[in-house]
Amino acid sequence: MTSLGLIELNSIAAGFSICDTLLKTANVELVLNRTICSGKYMIIVNGSVAAVQASIAAGRQQWPEAVIDSMVIANVHPSVLPALAGTHEGAQTGSLGVIESFSVASLLEAADAAAKAADVTLLEIRLAMALGGKAFVTLTGQVSAVRAAVEAGAALVAEKGLLVNKVVIPAPAQQLYQNYI
């Protein structure tokens, strides 16, 4: 099973060092390693549940004062990684759902929860770049499925006090899909 782990940091220098630690601690694959808005740094790895848990724990211990947030999703939904990479090419004709968060980690958890809650297609997960440190996920499917998915994901983010907004558009204009998503 594939697991996904993330560490969000307030220091770029610590980010480079922690990334090295994550990769040397366990057999994980680097998904993303970059600076993000507001002068923060983000590292995402995937691999087996045990490897990702060990890797993230080691990174948190190395520079605890630099850690803003972290998370591990065991058995991540298969649509999360393609949406994160922006490589999903599914139909964009159903209703549109959007979940927006103040936190990269909580948004990834929300996207996974949304995909597991209903029969939806994750279109894209955008993390903090040109977003002032915020993140959002777009998804599509039948109206009832999109509502259920958005509610499931948004509830998770709201529990942490990090929900910016959520929306379900039952019949979006096709130009919305063509020009943005």
C-alpha positions as CSV (number, residue, x, y, z in Angstrom):
1,M,0.0,0.0,0.0
2,T,1.2,3.5,-0.8
3,S,1.4,6.1,2.0
4,L,1.9,9.8,1.6
5,G,3.8,12.0,4.1
6,L,4.3,15.8,4.2
7,I,6.3,18.2,6.3
8,E,5.6,21.9,6.0
9,L,8.4,24.1,7.5
10,N,9.0,27.8,8.3
11,S,12.7,27.6,7.2
12,I,14.1,27.0,3.8
13,A,17.5,25.9,5.1
14,A,15.9,23.4,7.5
15,G,13.9,22.2,4.6
16,F,17.0,21.1,2.6
17,S,18.4,19.4,5.7
18,I,15.2,17.6,6.6
19,C,14.6,16.5,3.0
20,D,18.0,14.8,3.1
21,T,17.1,13.1,6.4
22,L,13.7,11.9,5.1
23,L,15.4,10.3,2.1
24,K,18.2,8.7,4.2
25,T,16.0,7.4,7.0
26,A,13.8,5.0,5.0
27,N,13.0,3.8,1.5
28,V,10.7,6.6,0.4
29,E,10.3,8.4,-2.9
30,L,10.5,12.2,-3.1
31,V,7.2,13.5,-4.6
32,L,7.8,17.3,-4.0
33,N,10.6,19.3,-2.4
34,R,10.3,23.0,-2.8
35,T,9.9,26.4,-1.4
36,I,6.3,27.6,-1.1
37,C,4.6,31.0,-0.6
38,S,5.2,33.0,2.5
39,G,8.8,31.8,2.7
40,K,8.0,28.3,3.7
41,Y,9.3,24.9,2.6
42,M,7.4,21.7,1.8
43,I,8.5,18.1,1.4
44,I,6.2,15.3,0.3
45,V,7.3,11.6,0.2
46,N,5.6,8.4,-0.5
47,G,6.3,4.7,0.0
48,S,5.2,2.0,2.4
49,V,3.3,3.1,5.5
50,A,6.1,2.1,7.9
51,A,8.8,3.8,5.7
52,V,6.8,7.1,5.4
53,Q,6.0,7.1,9.1
54,A,9.7,6.6,10.0
55,S,10.8,9.2,7.6
56,I,8.4,11.9,8.7
57,A,9.1,11.2,12.4
58,A,12.9,11.6,11.8
59,G,12.3,14.9,10.0
60,R,10.1,16.2,12.8
61,Q,12.7,15.3,15.4
62,Q,15.6,16.9,13.5
63,W,14.2,20.5,13.5
64,P,11.1,20.6,15.7
65,E,11.1,24.4,15.9
66,A,10.9,24.7,12.1
67,V,7.9,22.3,11.7
68,I,4.6,24.1,11.0
69,D,2.6,21.0,10.3
70,S,3.1,17.4,9.1
71,M,0.9,14.4,8.3
72,V,1.0,10.8,7.1
73,I,-1.8,9.3,5.1
74,A,-1.7,5.5,5.2
75,N,-3.2,3.9,2.1
76,V,-3.6,7.2,0.2
77,H,-6.4,7.1,-2.5
78,P,-4.9,6.4,-5.9
79,S,-6.2,9.6,-7.4
80,V,-4.3,11.9,-5.0
81,L,-0.8,11.6,-6.6
82,P,-2.0,12.3,-10.2
83,A,-4.1,15.3,-8.9
84,L,-1.0,16.5,-7.0
85,A,1.1,16.2,-10.2
86,G,-1.7,17.8,-12.3
87,T,-1.7,14.9,-14.6
88,H,-5.3,13.7,-14.3
89,E,-7.1,13.8,-17.7
90,G,-10.6,12.7,-16.7
91,A,-13.8,14.1,-17.9
92,Q,-14.5,17.7,-16.8
93,T,-18.2,17.8,-17.4
94,G,-19.8,17.0,-14.1
95,S,-20.4,19.3,-11.2
96,L,-17.4,21.1,-9.7
97,G,-16.3,21.0,-6.1
98,V,-13.6,23.1,-4.4
99,I,-12.1,22.8,-0.9
100,E,-9.8,25.6,0.1
101,S,-7.5,25.5,3.2
102,F,-5.0,27.7,5.0
103,S,-2.7,24.6,5.4
104,V,-1.0,22.4,2.8
105,A,-1.1,19.3,5.1
106,S,-4.8,19.6,6.0
107,L,-5.7,20.1,2.3
108,L,-3.9,16.9,1.3
109,E,-5.8,15.0,4.0
110,A,-9.0,16.6,2.8
111,A,-8.4,15.6,-0.8
112,D,-7.8,12.0,0.3
113,A,-10.9,12.0,2.5
114,A,-13.0,13.5,-0.3
115,A,-11.8,10.9,-2.9
116,K,-12.6,8.1,-0.4
117,A,-16.0,9.5,0.6
118,A,-17.7,9.4,-2.8
119,D,-17.3,8.5,-6.5
120,V,-15.5,11.7,-7.6
121,T,-12.5,12.5,-9.8
122,L,-9.8,14.7,-8.2
123,L,-8.8,17.1,-10.9
124,E,-6.0,19.1,-9.3
125,I,-4.4,19.7,-5.9
126,R,-2.6,23.1,-5.7
127,L,-0.3,23.6,-2.8
128,A,0.7,27.1,-1.7
129,M,2.4,28.3,-4.9
130,A,1.1,31.8,-5.8
131,L,-1.6,31.2,-3.2
132,G,-0.2,33.1,-0.2
133,G,0.5,29.7,1.5
134,K,-3.1,28.4,1.0
135,A,-4.0,25.2,-0.8
136,F,-7.1,23.9,-2.7
137,V,-8.4,20.8,-4.5
138,T,-10.8,20.7,-7.4
139,L,-13.0,17.6,-8.0
140,T,-15.8,16.6,-10.3
141,G,-18.6,14.0,-10.6
142,Q,-22.3,13.7,-10.1
143,V,-23.8,16.5,-7.9
144,S,-24.6,14.3,-5.0
145,A,-21.2,12.6,-5.0
146,V,-19.4,16.0,-5.2
147,R,-21.4,17.3,-2.3
148,A,-20.6,14.3,-0.2
149,A,-16.9,14.5,-1.1
150,V,-16.7,18.2,-0.4
151,E,-18.5,17.9,2.9
152,A,-16.2,15.0,4.0
153,G,-13.0,16.9,3.1
154,A,-14.1,20.3,4.3
155,A,-15.2,18.8,7.7
156,L,-11.7,17.4,8.2
157,V,-10.1,20.9,7.5
158,A,-12.7,22.7,9.6
159,E,-12.0,20.5,12.6
160,K,-8.5,22.0,12.6
161,G,-9.8,25.5,12.2
162,L,-8.1,25.8,8.7
163,L,-11.0,25.9,6.3
164,V,-11.1,29.0,4.1
165,N,-14.1,28.0,2.0
166,K,-15.8,25.2,0.1
167,V,-18.1,25.3,-2.9
168,V,-20.2,22.9,-5.1
169,I,-21.2,24.2,-8.5
170,P,-23.8,21.8,-9.9
171,A,-23.5,22.8,-13.6
172,P,-20.4,24.9,-14.2
173,A,-19.9,26.8,-17.4
174,Q,-17.6,24.7,-19.7
175,Q,-15.3,27.8,-20.0
176,L,-14.6,27.5,-16.3
177,Y,-13.1,24.1,-16.9
178,Q,-11.3,25.1,-20.1
179,N,-9.7,28.3,-18.8
180,Y,-8.7,27.4,-15.3
181,I,-8.9,23.7,-14.4
